[in-house]
Amino acid sequence: MNSSEKSNSINEDNENKSDEINDDNLNLGDENMQKTFEEDKYVFGWGQYSEITNGRFAMIGFAAIILIEIISNKSFLNWAGIIH
């Protein structure tokens, strides 16, 4: 076997190994995605999905209050008429 044949066989072996590794990574990704989808399903009560949704709405509300204060140059409580 000459050197070019050796390098070709090495390259083929490396390609086969990389294909096996890629297939394993794809399978792991599918399992991880399945777990993620199962965890994100809506469940009545105090679940992870409910907490994430509540946190997102809280962040939107906080950003809205900050924008109101910046635009009106008043505190939110004064702008809303809660305190005078």
C-alpha positions in Angstrom: 0.0 0.0 0.0 1.5 3.3 -1.0 1.2 6.6 0.9 -1.7 7.9 -1.2 -3.7 4.8 -0.6 -3.0 5.0 3.1 -4.2 8.6 3.3 -7.4 7.7 1.3 -8.2 4.9 3.7 -7.5 7.2 6.7 -9.8 9.9 5.3 -12.5 7.3 4.7 -12.2 6.1 8.3 -12.3 9.7 9.6 -15.4 10.4 7.5 -17.2 7.2 8.8 -16.3 8.2 12.4 -17.5 11.7 11.9 -20.8 10.4 10.4 -21.3 8.2 13.4 -20.6 11.1 15.8 -23.0 13.4 13.9 -25.7 10.7 14.0 -25.2 10.3 17.8 -25.4 14.1 18.2 -28.7 14.3 16.2 -30.2 11.5 18.3 -29.2 13.4 21.5 -30.7 16.6 20.2 -34.0 14.8 19.5 -34.1 13.4 23.0 -33.3 16.8 24.5 -36.0 18.5 22.3 -38.5 15.9 23.4 -37.7 16.6 27.1 -38.0 20.3 26.4 -41.4 20.0 24.8 -42.7 17.7 27.6 -41.5 20.2 30.2 -43.1 23.2 28.4 -46.6 21.6 28.2 -49.3 23.5 30.0 -50.2 22.0 33.4 -52.9 23.4 35.6 -51.5 25.0 38.8 -48.0 26.0 39.8 -45.9 24.6 36.9 -42.8 25.6 35.1 -44.7 26.9 32.1 -47.0 29.1 34.3 -44.0 30.6 36.1 -42.2 31.4 32.9 -45.3 33.0 31.4 -45.9 35.0 34.5 -42.3 36.2 34.5 -42.5 37.3 30.9 -45.6 39.3 31.5 -44.0 40.9 34.6 -41.0 42.0 32.5 -43.3 43.5 29.9 -45.2 45.4 32.6 -42.1 46.7 34.2 -40.7 47.9 30.9 -44.1 49.7 30.2 -43.9 51.5 33.6 -40.3 52.6 32.9 -41.3 53.9 29.4 -44.3 55.8 30.9 -42.0 57.5 33.5 -39.4 58.4 30.8 -42.0 59.8 28.4 -44.2 61.7 30.9 -41.4 62.8 33.3 -43.6 61.9 36.2 -43.5 58.9 38.6 -45.9 56.1 37.6 -48.0 56.5 40.7 -48.4 60.2 40.1 -49.1 59.6 36.4 -51.8 57.0 37.2 -53.5 59.3 39.7 -52.8 57.0 42.7 -50.9 59.7 44.6 -51.2 63.5 44.0 
